[in-house]
Amino acid sequence: MVVADSTTLTAISAFQKKLNVTADNIANVQTDGFKRRRTILSEGDHGGVKAQVFKDEETPGPIHETYADDTTTEVEGSNVDLVEEMADLMTVRHAYQANLAALKTEDEILGRVIDIMS
């Protein structure tokens, strides 16, 4: 496999992981006690991209009261911020587009090289 292919594919894989985490956060925005997860992207081996997932325990969710059996209980809501999650979705979308364009360009270049050599 060509190094550029490998780098692009690790980036696509890392952004897929970020997309999965973002989708999970959005799905649990109304779940009491849910702590959002964050995906940190960093340089991986040989210039690739790796994704690490962390739980955001530091940011508290809003406190609201629940009523059951004539008792009132304070419950922490989810700490997911939909504005941040939507921004993450847009970032992932643009990253996919950029990496797919790079992969397509490399494929075209390799095709031309093969045509020239044959």
Sequence and secondary structure as in RCSB ss.txt:
>XXXX:A:sequence
MVVADSTTLTAISAFQKKLNVTADNIANVQTDGFKRRRTILSEGDHGGVKAQVFKDEETPGPIHETYADDTTTEV
EGSNVDLVEEMADLMTVRHAYQANLAALKTEDEILGRVIDIMS
>XXXX:A:secstr
  HHHHHHHHHHHHHHHHHHHHHHHHHTTTSTT   EEEEEEE GGG EEEEEEE  SS   EEEEEETTEEEEE
E     HHHHHHHHHHHHHHHHHHHHHHHHHHHHHHHHHHHH 
